[in-house]
Amino acid sequence: MVRLLFLSFVLGILLCPTAWADSVRVAVAANFTQVAEQLAPLFKAETGHDVGYSFGASGQLYTQISQGAPFDVFLAADDERPSRAVAEGFGVEGTVFTYAIGALALYSTTLDLSDGAAVLASGDFDKVAIADPQTAPYGRAALEVIGKLGLIDAVTSKLVTGENITQTLQFIESGNAELGFVAASQVVGKSSVWLVPPQDYQPIRQDGVLLEQGRTNPAAMAYLDFLQGKTALQVIEAAGYVTAQ
């Protein structure tokens, strides 16, 4: 009887992946919030593992990582900080990869942005929102675009800076700014969106990396594999990103 119970227990473990389920903590760039939340239940269904997220500007998240925050994986909005994490001993060498390539969009709830460049040049608005260019790559890209259009002097006094790209979107949708630069993935399906020509800013390659905290965590390694698999790639592309696969 004891042996039968033991065999039943072992069989149960083999047949039920959640019996060995672990959890992974992921630091995620704010622009990827909606997609990450979509992916969580799919990851759970595919692997049996749980995932917990902390969202924020890439620079702020990196500061937390450098100060010992217990993250297993870092999904940045740029390709600089994950490589830096490896160089500075916070990331695992050989695990950096591009999980998405972002697009920049100008968005408004009140203005016609059929020609976003013309609207910006007209100056017929009080406030334009961007994410903090010091910590958010989408904010840095927004400044590139404004500069390329020759509007730095005209627009600078009208800038409203969000702590991250999520707060920037909130500024626009709350009416605190008539328009603003956000991630295209945040405004999929919305009206009055101008997709900024990609040649007007440096490509926003969003890289991920396994952190030292997650080196021995099976769920962390499973999450990285999952992000590069067919299920995740379809969700990421449907959200308006380009993938490197």
C-alpha positions as a Markdown table, in Angstrom:
| # | Residue | x | y | z |
|---|---|---|---|---|
| 1 | Met | 0.0 | 0.0 | 0.0 |
| 2 | Val | 2.8 | 2.4 | 0.9 |
| 3 | Arg | 4.6 | 1.7 | -2.3 |
| 4 | Leu | 1.4 | 2.3 | -4.3 |
| 5 | Leu | 0.9 | 5.6 | -2.6 |
| 6 | Phe | 4.5 | 6.6 | -3.3 |
| 7 | Leu | 4.1 | 5.6 | -7.0 |
| 8 | Ser | 0.9 | 7.6 | -7.2 |
| 9 | Phe | 2.7 | 10.6 | -5.7 |
| 10 | Val | 5.6 | 10.4 | -8.2 |
| 11 | Leu | 3.1 | 10.0 | -11.1 |
| 12 | Gly | 1.2 | 13.0 | -10.0 |
| 13 | Ile | 4.3 | 15.1 | -10.0 |
| 14 | Leu | 5.2 | 13.9 | -13.5 |
| 15 | Leu | 1.8 | 14.6 | -14.9 |
| 16 | Cys | 1.2 | 17.9 | -13.2 |
| 17 | Pro | 3.8 | 20.6 | -14.1 |
| 18 | Thr | 2.5 | 22.9 | -11.3 |
| 19 | Ala | 3.8 | 20.5 | -8.8 |
| 20 | Trp | 7.2 | 21.8 | -9.5 |
| 21 | Ala | 6.0 | 25.4 | -10.3 |
| 22 | Asp | 8.3 | 28.3 | -9.4 |
| 23 | Ser | 7.8 | 32.0 | -9.8 |
| 24 | Val | 9.8 | 34.6 | -11.6 |
| 25 | Arg | 10.0 | 38.3 | -10.8 |
| 26 | Val | 10.4 | 40.5 | -13.9 |
| 27 | Ala | 11.3 | 44.2 | -14.1 |
| 28 | Val | 9.5 | 45.5 | -17.2 |
| 29 | Ala | 9.7 | 48.7 | -19.1 |
| 30 | Ala | 6.4 | 50.6 | -18.7 |
| 31 | Asn | 5.7 | 50.6 | -22.5 |
| 32 | Phe | 5.4 | 46.8 | -22.4 |
| 33 | Thr | 2.9 | 46.7 | -19.5 |
| 34 | Gln | -0.2 | 45.6 | -21.5 |
| 35 | Val | 1.7 | 43.0 | -23.4 |
| 36 | Ala | 3.4 | 41.6 | -20.3 |
| 37 | Glu | 0.0 | 41.3 | -18.6 |
| 38 | Gln | -1.4 | 39.5 | -21.6 |
| 39 | Leu | 1.5 | 37.1 | -21.6 |
| 40 | Ala | 1.3 | 36.2 | -17.8 |
| 41 | Pro | -1.6 | 33.7 | -18.1 |
| 42 | Leu | -0.2 | 32.2 | -21.3 |
| 43 | Phe | 3.1 | 31.6 | -19.6 |
| 44 | Lys | 1.4 | 30.0 | -16.6 |
| 45 | Ala | -0.6 | 27.7 | -18.9 |
| 46 | Glu | 2.4 | 26.7 | -20.9 |
| 47 | Thr | 4.9 | 26.2 | -18.1 |
| 48 | Gly | 3.0 | 26.0 | -14.8 |
| 49 | His | 5.2 | 28.8 | -13.5 |
| 50 | Asp | 3.9 | 32.1 | -12.0 |
| 51 | Val | 5.3 | 35.5 | -13.0 |
| 52 | Gly | 5.2 | 38.8 | -11.1 |
| 53 | Tyr | 5.9 | 42.1 | -12.6 |
| 54 | Ser | 7.3 | 45.5 | -11.6 |
| 55 | Phe | 6.7 | 48.2 | -14.2 |
| 56 | Gly | 8.6 | 51.5 | -14.6 |
| 57 | Ala | 11.0 | 53.5 | -16.6 |
| 58 | Ser | 14.1 | 51.5 | -17.7 |
| 59 | Gly | 16.5 | 53.8 | -16.0 |
| 60 | Gln | 14.6 | 53.7 | -12.7 |
| 61 | Leu | 14.4 | 49.9 | -12.9 |
| 62 | Tyr | 18.1 | 49.6 | -13.5 |
| 63 | Thr | 18.8 | 51.8 | -10.5 |
| 64 | Gln | 16.7 | 49.4 | -8.4 |
| 65 | Ile | 18.6 | 46.4 | -9.9 |
| 66 | Ser | 21.9 | 48.0 | -9.1 |
| 67 | Gln | 20.8 | 48.5 | -5.5 |
| 68 | Gly | 19.9 | 44.8 | -5.1 |
| 69 | Ala | 16.2 | 44.7 | -6.0 |
| 70 | Pro | 15.2 | 41.0 | -6.1 |
| 71 | Phe | 14.4 | 40.7 | -9.8 |
| 72 | Asp | 15.2 | 37.6 | -11.9 |
| 73 | Val | 14.7 | 39.1 | -15.4 |
| 74 | Phe | 15.0 | 42.6 | -16.8 |
| 75 | Leu | 13.0 | 43.6 | -19.9 |
| 76 | Ala | 14.2 | 47.1 | -20.8 |
| 77 | Ala | 13.0 | 49.6 | -23.4 |
| 78 | Asp | 16.5 | 49.9 | -24.8 |
| 79 | Asp | 19.4 | 47.8 | -25.8 |
| 80 | Glu | 21.9 | 49.6 | -23.6 |
| 81 | Arg | 21.0 | 48.7 | -20.0 |
| 82 | Pro | 20.8 | 44.9 | -20.4 |
| 83 | Ser | 24.3 | 44.9 | -21.8 |
| 84 | Arg | 25.4 | 47.2 | -19.1 |
| 85 | Ala | 23.8 | 44.9 | -16.5 |
| 86 | Val | 26.1 | 42.1 | -17.7 |
| 87 | Ala | 29.2 | 44.4 | -17.8 |
| 88 | Glu | 28.5 | 45.6 | -14.2 |
| 89 | Gly | 27.9 | 42.1 | -12.9 |
| 90 | Phe | 24.1 | 42.2 | -12.5 |
| 91 | Gly | 23.2 | 40.2 | -15.6 |
| 92 | Val | 24.2 | 36.8 | -16.8 |
| 93 | Glu | 26.6 | 36.8 | -19.7 |
| 94 | Gly | 25.2 | 35.3 | -22.9 |
| 95 | Thr | 21.5 | 35.9 | -22.1 |
| 96 | Val | 20.9 | 39.3 | -23.6 |
| 97 | Phe | 18.4 | 39.2 | -26.5 |
| 98 | Thr | 16.0 | 41.5 | -28.3 |
| 99 | Tyr | 12.4 | 40.7 | -27.4 |
| 100 | Ala | 10.8 | 43.6 | -29.3 |
| 101 | Ile | 11.5 | 46.6 | -31.5 |
| 102 | Gly | 9.3 | 49.5 | -30.5 |
| 103 | Ala | 7.7 | 52.2 | -32.6 |
| 104 | Leu | 7.0 | 55.8 | -31.6 |
| 105 | Ala | 3.6 | 57.5 | -32.0 |
| 106 | Leu | 2.2 | 60.9 | -31.5 |
| 107 | Tyr | -1.3 | 60.7 | -29.9 |
| 108 | Ser | -4.1 | 63.0 | -29.0 |
| 109 | Thr | -7.7 | 62.6 | -27.9 |
| 110 | Thr | -8.7 | 66.0 | -29.3 |
| 111 | Leu | -6.5 | 67.0 | -32.2 |
| 112 | Asp | -6.5 | 65.7 | -35.8 |
| 113 | Leu | -3.1 | 64.1 | -36.2 |
| 114 | Ser | -3.4 | 63.1 | -39.9 |
| 115 | Asp | -0.2 | 65.1 | -40.3 |
| 116 | Gly | 1.5 | 65.0 | -36.9 |
| 117 | Ala | 4.5 | 66.9 | -38.1 |
| 118 | Ala | 2.4 | 69.8 | -39.3 |
| 119 | Val | 0.5 | 69.9 | -36.0 |
| 120 | Leu | 3.7 | 70.1 | -34.1 |
| 121 | Ala | 5.0 | 72.8 | -36.4 |
| 122 | Ser | 1.8 | 74.8 | -36.1 |
| 123 | Gly | 2.3 | 75.2 | -32.3 |
| 124 | Asp | -1.4 | 75.3 | -31.9 |
| 125 | Phe | -1.5 | 73.6 | -28.5 |
| 126 | Asp | -0.5 | 74.4 | -25.0 |
| 127 | Lys | 1.2 | 71.1 | -23.8 |
| 128 | Val | 2.9 | 68.2 | -25.4 |
| 129 | Ala | 3.8 | 65.2 | -23.3 |
| 130 | Ile | 6.9 | 63.0 | -23.5 |
| 131 | Ala | 8.5 | 60.5 | -21.1 |
| 132 | Asp | 11.5 | 61.5 | -19.2 |
| 133 | Pro | 14.3 | 61.3 | -21.8 |
| 134 | Gln | 16.9 | 60.6 | -19.0 |
| 135 | Thr | 15.3 | 57.3 | -18.0 |
| 136 | Ala | 12.8 | 56.4 | -20.8 |
| 137 | Pro | 14.1 | 55.5 | -24.3 |
| 138 | Tyr | 10.8 | 56.6 | -25.8 |
| 139 | Gly | 11.2 | 60.0 | -24.3 |
| 140 | Arg | 14.7 | 60.2 | -25.8 |
| 141 | Ala | 13.3 | 59.2 | -29.2 |
| 142 | Ala | 10.7 | 61.9 | -28.9 |
| 143 | Leu | 13.3 | 64.6 | -28.4 |
| 144 | Glu | 15.2 | 63.2 | -31.5 |
| 145 | Val | 12.0 | 63.7 | -33.5 |
| 146 | Ile | 11.4 | 67.2 | -32.2 |
| 147 | Gly | 15.0 | 68.0 | -33.0 |
| 148 | Lys | 14.8 | 66.5 | -36.5 |
| 149 | Leu | 11.7 | 68.7 | -37.2 |
| 150 | Gly | 13.7 | 71.8 | -36.1 |
| 151 | Leu | 11.2 | 72.5 | -33.3 |
| 152 | Ile | 13.4 | 72.3 | -30.2 |
| 153 | Asp | 13.1 | 76.1 | -29.5 |
| 154 | Ala | 9.4 | 76.2 | -30.3 |
| 155 | Val | 8.3 | 73.2 | -28.3 |
| 156 | Thr | 10.6 | 73.0 | -25.3 |
| 157 | Ser | 8.5 | 75.5 | -23.2 |
| 158 | Lys | 5.4 | 73.3 | -23.9 |
| 159 | Leu | 6.9 | 70.0 | -22.8 |
| 160 | Val | 5.2 | 68.1 | -20.0 |
| 161 | Thr | 7.4 | 65.2 | -18.8 |
| 162 | Gly | 6.0 | 61.9 | -17.5 |
| 163 | Glu | 8.0 | 59.8 | -15.1 |
| 164 | Asn | 7.6 | 56.9 | -17.6 |
| 165 | Ile | 5.6 | 56.2 | -20.8 |
| 166 | Thr | 2.5 | 55.0 | -18.9 |
| 167 | Gln | 2.3 | 58.4 | -17.0 |
| 168 | Thr | 2.9 | 60.2 | -20.3 |
| 169 | Leu | -0.2 | 58.4 | -21.8 |
| 170 | Gln | -2.2 | 59.4 | -18.7 |
| 171 | Phe | -1.3 | 63.1 | -19.2 |
| 172 | Ile | -2.8 | 62.9 | -22.7 |
| 173 | Glu | -5.9 | 61.0 | -21.8 |
| 174 | Ser | -6.6 | 63.2 | -18.8 |
| 175 | Gly | -6.3 | 66.3 | -20.8 |
| 176 | Asn | -3.2 | 67.6 | -19.1 |
| 177 | Ala | -1.6 | 67.7 | -22.5 |
| 178 | Glu | -3.3 | 68.0 | -25.8 |
| 179 | Leu | -1.0 | 65.5 | -27.5 |
| 180 | Gly | 2.1 | 63.5 | -26.7 |
| 181 | Phe | 4.7 | 61.0 | -27.8 |
| 182 | Val | 4.0 | 57.4 | -26.6 |
| 183 | Ala | 4.7 | 53.9 | -27.6 |
| 184 | Ala | 2.7 | 52.8 | -30.7 |
| 185 | Ser | 1.8 | 49.6 | -28.8 |
| 186 | Gln | -0.1 | 51.7 | -26.2 |
| 187 | Val | -2.5 | 53.2 | -28.8 |
| 188 | Val | -3.2 | 50.3 | -31.0 |
| 189 | Gly | -6.8 | 50.7 | -32.3 |
| 190 | Lys | -7.2 | 54.3 | -31.1 |
| 191 | Ser | -8.0 | 57.2 | -33.4 |
| 192 | Ser | -5.9 | 60.3 | -34.0 |
| 193 | Val | -2.5 | 58.6 | -33.9 |
| 194 | Trp | 0.5 | 59.6 | -36.1 |
| 195 | Leu | 3.1 | 56.9 | -36.4 |
| 196 | Val | 6.4 | 58.7 | -36.5 |
| 197 | Pro | 8.6 | 57.8 | -39.5 |
| 198 | Pro | 11.1 | 55.3 | -38.1 |
| 199 | Gln | 14.0 | 57.1 | -39.9 |
| 200 | Asp | 13.4 | 60.1 | -37.6 |
| 201 | Tyr | 14.7 | 58.4 | -34.5 |
| 202 | Gln | 17.2 | 55.7 | -33.5 |
| 203 | Pro | 15.6 | 52.2 | -33.5 |
| 204 | Ile | 14.1 | 51.3 | -30.2 |
| 205 | Arg | 15.5 | 47.9 | -29.7 |
| 206 | Gln | 14.1 | 46.5 | -26.4 |
| 207 | Asp | 16.4 | 43.9 | -24.9 |
| 208 | Gly | 16.0 | 41.5 | -22.1 |
| 209 | Val | 18.5 | 39.8 | -19.8 |
| 210 | Leu | 18.6 | 37.1 | -17.2 |
| 211 | Leu | 19.8 | 38.7 | -13.9 |
| 212 | Glu | 22.1 | 37.0 | -11.5 |
| 213 | Gln | 19.3 | 36.8 | -9.0 |
| 214 | Gly | 17.5 | 34.4 | -11.5 |
| 215 | Arg | 20.5 | 32.4 | -12.6 |
| 216 | Thr | 19.4 | 29.2 | -10.7 |
| 217 | Asn | 15.6 | 29.9 | -11.0 |
| 218 | Pro | 14.0 | 27.5 | -13.5 |
| 219 | Ala | 11.0 | 29.8 | -13.9 |
| 220 | Ala | 13.3 | 32.7 | -14.9 |
| 221 | Met | 15.0 | 30.6 | -17.6 |
| 222 | Ala | 11.6 | 29.3 | -18.7 |
| 223 | Tyr | 10.3 | 32.9 | -19.0 |
| 224 | Leu | 13.1 | 33.8 | -21.3 |
| 225 | Asp | 12.5 | 30.8 | -23.5 |
| 226 | Phe | 8.8 | 31.6 | -23.5 |
| 227 | Leu | 9.3 | 35.2 | -24.7 |
| 228 | Gln | 11.2 | 33.8 | -27.7 |
| 229 | Gly | 8.6 | 31.2 | -28.5 |
| 230 | Lys | 5.7 | 31.3 | -31.0 |
| 231 | Thr | 3.0 | 32.0 | -28.5 |
| 232 | Ala | 4.7 | 35.1 | -27.1 |
| 233 | Leu | 5.9 | 36.4 | -30.5 |
| 234 | Gln | 2.4 | 36.4 | -31.9 |
| 235 | Val | 1.1 | 38.5 | -28.9 |
| 236 | Ile | 4.1 | 40.9 | -29.1 |
| 237 | Glu | 3.6 | 41.5 | -32.9 |
| 238 | Ala | -0.2 | 41.9 | -32.5 |
| 239 | Ala | 0.5 | 44.7 | -30.0 |
| 240 | Gly | 2.3 | 46.8 | -32.6 |
| 241 | Tyr | 5.9 | 45.7 | -32.1 |
| 242 | Val | 8.4 | 44.2 | -34.5 |
| 243 | Thr | 10.2 | 41.1 | -33.3 |
| 244 | Ala | 13.8 | 40.2 | -34.2 |
| 245 | Gln | 12.8 | 36.6 | -35.0 |
